[in-house]
Amino acid sequence: MCTAIISVDPSSSVPVLLVGVRDEFVAREWEGPGRHWGERPGLVGGRDLRAGGTWLAVDPDAPRAAVVLNGRGRMAPEAVRQSRGELPLRVADEGKLGEFDPAVFDPFHLVAAEPDRVRLWSWDGEALAERDLGPGLHMIVNSGLEGEGQLEGETEDAYMAARLAHFRPRLAAAPRPEPGAGEPVAGAWGAWFPLVNGDGLPRADHRALLPLLDLGDGRVWGTTSVSLVALSRGVRYDFCAAPGEGGAWSRVL
C-alpha cells in the first residue's frame, strides 16, 4: 500500500512537493539514497538489492523526480517480466517513458515531477493511461489516483480508503510548506512534518500512512522509508529510514 502525495502550486517559490512512502516486506534488502547506477551517474535514489532498481529517483540537475507504485490488474508473463524499479530511473533520467513495451511490467502507477509539470502514467496490464496533475493536492495509492480503482469488500482497499479519508483533509488544511535550502528538515516541511511522520496513529491502525503489520510466519510488512522532495530551481531531498521517528531524518540533497 505505497502512497505518493503531490502538491502543485505554480505560484509558489517551490511549485512541486512530493512525498514518497514505500511499503514493502521489511526483510527485503535495500540501500539508502545514493548514486548507485553507473550507467546513469546523475541519478540519486535508494536501491532495491533484489532487483537493482528503485522506488524513487531524483535528477538534481534537471531538476526532476520520479516515483513508482504497484498498480492493479493483469500481471506480466513470468517469462518476460521486468522489474518496475527500472521505470523511475528511466523517467528521472530522460524526462519521459519513451518507446517501451508496458506488457513486460506488472501494473504500476508512475509519477514524473518537474517544477513546471507533473505527469502520471497508470498501467493495468491492458491499457496505459497518461494524465497531467494540475494545481492542487493529489494522493496516489495502489488502487490509483485518489483511490479511483478501489473495490468494495477488499480489505486492502478499505485500508487505503481509510488512509485517504484521514490524511487528505489534514494535508489540505495544513499550511503548504515552501522548503528552503538551508532549513532543518522539521522546519522546512512545517505543518506537513508531523503528518508524514504518521500523525500519531499506531502503525497497526487501518488509517496509518506508515503501516507495520506482522503477517505471521516471520513475515513483517510495512513502510520501510519515507522521502520528501521539493522541486524549484533545484531539488531538496530529505529521507527517513525509520518511519515515524521524527529525529531519524537525513538530508540527501
N, C-alpha and C positions, 0 to 999 in steps of 0.2 A: 504494500500500500504506500508506495512512494508518493511524495507530494511536491509540486512546484508551485511557487507563488510568484507572480509577476505584477509589478506596478509600473504603469506607463503614464508619465506626465511630461509632455513636450515643453511645458512652460517652466519646468523645474531646472535648477542647475545640475541635477542628477536625474536625467529623464527616465532611466530604466533601473529598477531594482529587481533582483532575482534571488529567491530563496529556494535552495535545493535540499530536500530531505530524502536521504537514501535509506530505504528499508530493505533488509537482507537477513539471511541466516548469519548470526554473529560469528559462527565458526569459519565463514568464508573469508579467506585471507586477502588483504589489500594493503597498499602503501598509501601514505598521505600525499597531499598535493606536491608536485614537483614537475620537472621537465624530464619525463620518463620515456619519451618517444624520439629516438634519434632521427627517424625519417621526418619528424615534424618537430624540429627543435624549438620552435617558438611557443608551443603549447604547454600549458600548466594545468595539472589536474591530479586527482587521486587515481591510482592504477589498481584495477582488479587483477589479482595474481592468478586467478584461474583462467581467464580468457584474454588478459592482456590489454583490454580496453579501459574505458572509464564511464562513469555515470554523469560527469560534468567536466567540461573542458573550457579553458579560457585562453584567448589570444590577447595578451595585453597590448600588443602593438596595433591591432586592428582599429579600435578595441571591439572584442566580440566574446560572447559566451554561449555555450550550448549545453543542454541537459536532456537526458532521455529517461523515460519512464516506461515500464511494461504496459502494454495495452491489452485489449480483449479481442478474441476472435480466433481464427484458424491458425494453428501453429505451422511453421515451415517444415517441410520434409526433413527428416533426420539426416538423410544423405547429403543434403546441400546446405544445411543450416549454418549461418554465420552469427557471430556474437553481435548483439545490439550495441555493445560497448565501442564498436568502431564508428557508430553514427555521430556521436558528439565530436569525435576527433575530426571527422570529415567536414562537418559543418563549421566548427570553430576555425578550422584551418582555411577553408575555401569560401566560407560565407554562403554556401548553397549545397544542396544534395547532389546536384549534377546528374549525370547518367548513371543509374544503378538499377539493380533488379530487386525490388522490395520483397519478392517472393522467397528470397533466401533468409529473410529475417522473421522472427516471431513478431506478433503485434506490438506496436510501440506508439508512444507519443514523444515527439522530438521538438524541442524549442530552440530556435536560434535568435539570440538577442543582441541587438546593436543599439547605440544611443538614439538612432532615428527610426528604428524599425524592429518589431518583434514578430516572428513567424512561428506557426505551429503546424507540424505535419502529424497526421494520425493514420496509421496503417492497421487494418483489422484482418489482414490475411487475404483480402479480396480487393479492396479499393484503398488508394492513397489519397487522402484529403489534405489540402493546404489552405490555411487561412492566416490573415493578419490579425494580431491582437492590438487593438487601438487603445486610446487613453482609458485609464481606469485600472481596477484591480481584477486580476484573473487568478483562479486557482485550478490546478490540473491534478487529477488523481488517476488511478489506473483505469477507471471507467470513463475518463475523458474530461474535457473542459467543463468545469462546474459539475462534474459527475453526470454528464448528459446521457451516458450509456448505462446507468445503474439499473439493476434488475430487482424486481420485488422478490422478497423471500430469501435473497442471498445474504449470508451473514457478513461476508467481507464488504459487500455493497452497503449494508446497513451501517457498518463502522465508518465507511467513507462518507456517507451522508451525514452521520453524526459529527464527524470531523469538520466538514464544510459548514454545517449549521452552527457549530461552536465558534470556529476561528474566523470565518469570513466577516461577520459583522464586527468582531473585535478589531481585526486588521483595518477594516474600512473606517471605523470610528477613531482609531488612533491617529495622531498627527503623523503625516508621512515623513519619514526621515530623509535627510539630504546628507549622506555620509561624507565627511571631509577627509582629506588625505592623511592628516596628522592626528586625528582624534583616536582615543582608545575605543575598543570595539563597542562597549556598552553605551558610551556617549554618542558614537557615530550613528548607531541604529536606534537610539532613543526609545520611544514608546513601543517599537516593534521588538526590542530586545527580550523583554520577559515573555512575549508571545512565542518567539521562535525557540525559546528555552522551555516551552511546554505549558506556559500559563498556569503552573502549579498543579496540573492534573496528574494523578497517578499514571504511571506508564502502562498499566493494565486497563485503564479506563477506555471504554469503547469510543470516546471522543478524542483520544490522545493524538496529538500531532507527532509525538515521539514514542510510539508504542514499544513495548518489550514484553513478549509473551513466551512462556515455557510451553512448548508443544508436546513434551514428553519424549522419552527415549533419548535424552541428551540433546534434543533439538531446541534451540532458543532462537527466536526470530524477532527482529525489531529494528529500530532506527540505529544505524551504526555511525552516521555522520550527518552534519548539517553544514551547508555552505551558504554564505551571504555574498552576493556580487552586486556592486553598484557601478553602472556604466555612465560615463560622461565623456569628457575628452580623453580620459584614461580609465583605468579599472581599479577599483578597490575590491579585494577578495579576502574574506575572513572565513575561518574554518574551525569547526569543533568536532573532535573525535570522541568526546564523552558527552553525548546528547543529554541535555537537561542540567548540566553543570555550568553555571554562569561564568565560573572562573577558568574554564577549560578552553577558551577560545584563543586562537593564534592568528596573526596577520600573515597572509600569504603574499599578497600584492598590495 
